[in-house]
Amino acid sequence: MARKEQTVKVAGRTLKVSNLDKVLYPLTGTTKGEVMDYFQQVAPALLPHAVWRPATRKRWVDGVGTSVDPGKVFFRKDLEDSAPSWIPTAKLRHKTHSNTYPLVNNEAVLAWMAQVAALEIHVPQWRFDSSLEPANPDRLVLDLDPGPGTGLAQCAEVALICREILDGMDLPSFPVTSGSKGIHLYAGLDGRYTSDEVNEVAKELASSLQREHPQLVVADMKRSLRENKVLLDWSQNNAAKTTICPYSLRGRTRPTVAAPRTWEEIETPGLEHLDFHEVLDRLADGIEPLAQLAAGHRQEPDRLALYRSKRDAAMTPEPVPEQAEEESEESQESTELSFVIQEHHARRLHWDFRLEHEGVLVSWAVPKGPPLESGIQRLAVMTEDHPLSYGSFEGTIPKGSYGAGEVSIWDSGTCVIEKWREGKEVIAVLYGSPSGGLGGVGRRFVLIQARGMGDKDNWLLQLAKDQPEQAGNLAEAGAASDGDPGPSPQEPTPKQAVKDLSGELLRPMLATPGTPKDIFSDEEWSYEMKWDGYRALAVVQDKKTRLLSRNGHDLAEDFPELQELGSLLDERAILDGEIVALDSSGRPDFSLLQQRVSHQRKKRTKLASAIRIQYMVFDVLQLSYAENGLVDLTAVPYGQRRQRLEGLELDGRYVQVPPAHTGTLEEAIATSSELGLEGIVAKKRSSAYELGGRSGSWIKIKHQLHQEVVVIGWRAGQGSRTRSLASLLLAVPGEDGLEYAGRVGTGFSDAQLASIRERLGKIERQTPPTKNVPAAHRRDAHWVDPEYVAEVRYSELTGERLLHQPVWRGWRDDKQPDQVRWEAEDLAEGPDSK
């Protein structure tokens, strides 16, 4: 379909939309334009239930399909790279990684979601507070999901029972037909209780209903128990779980809605789900059953609260608005943002560097003034947000007042924000006045948070080397500002150019397990082959190389040939890569790698040297430059880091930079399979390098299921294995400690069996390290302290969370037990609501 683009204005924001006549619901002929119109009309009712909650989305870019073929759906947590820069976001750290979520805080965000065919919006039961930290939940939710043989009528029956119990707890409840299968019940909370506490209450309520109504209600998640019963899913009160947002569309064959209902409707026979036309008609008639629940939703945080708290309007000539400033009609029509740099003769002379962002002037104090030459870094201390009216302020702040002294405008004008990574990085082009301090030409500045300088408010301000070609051409520079981050500096943009990362406790960035469905657009991602070996950061200094494993151990003595790196690099550097052992056909072989390490440590030099070792380098974290000195590259986008790495021309006997795959995701997976490799790693081209973090910006896609495990015991062997062992007992750390994961008894060589028995004999104990080992598995077990990590291959995870048909792959001496987690949980797709 040809793209029919147009620009629309929504809630003061400019958005490019295309293909509004594209059909997203073939059965009803509902188009993208109708979806966008629905979201705008329903916004007053929907937004109170979505604002300040991290929004996960389900997208159907080709439409929802039919009941036979539901169509291709994409599940998104992280904000798309192509999203407009004005979309509000918040970062949420999970157990093993972090995601940057969009916040559905206004009608413009809803319009953008319609544009990208994000039909379903799923949110948790809590909101971010004013510091963008997760608050306690403000509602409890019960999901009534009909099992086989039941339907909406039975869900309504259970809902009425739940209503009576919740009323008795002084928790008035509100029903929502989910638009999919069942009913959701909401009850408002006052925020005094944690998600864990609310989840426990919901669980107990569900369990008691299961005991009282065993023929109608089930609280156990096992599918085999759901027939002819309604599952009362209490688990969506978990802080990590989400529920379809009230008034959100559903990706069904018809454009049904998660529709709030009255209790009279729930009691009426013939209850059915509603489509979006019916929901709009109800709202037009004033039927809004969730109005009471919505009344307590949190409004936009007052970004000027700190500014006002420091100033007395009766004492200072500075503008001190009583509340958030209302934008004038003129400013709402303008797409230009403002900036001001003020010379401030306070107790110490400094320059105040202020950029307009989200309705305020975000401000930094620069003691030595903004640099006007590239290569110069200036400390910039972030201060409180200022009102937009401060952009024209000049005058004397009296003694005794905060910031007392003379303030004059050094330069002011308009600016284009090319990148705004909250709390990390800002790139802006400033267009000042002809007589201003910037010299009347457009200047591109870069602000980077300097984490290593002792305070989160410390940033570095520099003039980018890549400057606008034509001074004052705001229209041309602004063409990339909506949805396009624009050009980045060609030279590295360091967090702190003089900082030597090699002195830190270094940990590599980790990828999140995923599937091809996690990759939406080839344009946003690059693909690398996944190497089956030991991950290691190479720290090169004075021609010597340290090889740091994931747990911080130096592997250099195990792989002396990799000192070759010192001769390939003239300056100091930190690289990231994988140490692999190659078989006779040149493919990585993990068992050979383990043999190599064993031979090297036992001084079997000839045997060790017979196994070919390669260091596959795929990233660069730090380099030395003649102009800038030692440069931290972790904030530079992956695409630029990759160019830097390839420019090093690391082509040695034991070191190489394997080429990145230049084709599509499907082609990369096919190539990996043809080469007999473990899988691929997809990396967002715009992603920074997060030391020690697991990020959704890197996704590993394997051809087979692998799981790291902690060995907790062994069973004695029989026959040929009398002197070794029959199997190993395995566990994986969970929320409540070690979880038993089953036994592995295949994949061992005779030599491995003997060495394993010898290794485990030194750490035996009398009792199992975990309590949930089945009696049949306990009977003849010998227990050991949970000190060693291994890896297995398996076919699936059973309903009891045991590994099915596991096969031994080898020890993972490069990892610690507390680094192990269930990878299958990261592979679970789709929102948690039904």
Protein Blocks (a to p, Z undefined) as FASTA:
>chain_A
ZZddddddeehiacddehklbcfblmnopafklmmmmmmmmmmmmmmmmgopacdddddf
kogbjaklnojadddfbdcfkbcfklccdddddfkbccdddddfbfklmmmmmmnopabc
cddfbdcdfkopacddfbdcddddddehiafklmmmmmmmmmmmmmmnopacddddehlm
mccdddddehlacfklmmmmmmmmmmmmmmmmmmlbccbfbfklmgopacddfklmpfkb
ccddehiacddfbdcddddddfklmmpghiacddfklmmmmmmnopafklmmmmmpccdd
dfklmmmmmpcfklpcbdcdfbdcdddfklmmpmbdcddddddddfbdcddddddeehia
cddddfkopafbehiacdddddddddfklmmggcdddehiahiacdddfbgcddddfbdc
ehiaccddddddfklmnoopacdddddddfknopakbccddddfbdcfbghilmlmmmmm
nopabjadfbdcdfblkbcfklpccdddddddddfklpmblklpccddddddddddddde
ehiacdddfkopafklmmmmlmmmmmmpmbdcddddddddddfkopacfklmmmmmmmmm
nopaklmmmpccddddfbdfbdcdfklopadfklpcfklmmmmmmmnopacfkbccdddd
fbdfklmmmmmmmnopabdcdddfkbccdehiacfkbccddfbdcdddddfbdcddehjl
mmmcfbdcdddddfkocadebjcfehiafklmmmmmmmmmmmgcfbdfbfkbcfklmmmc
ccdddfbccddddfbdcfkopaehiacfbdcfkbcfklgccfklmmpgcjfbZZ
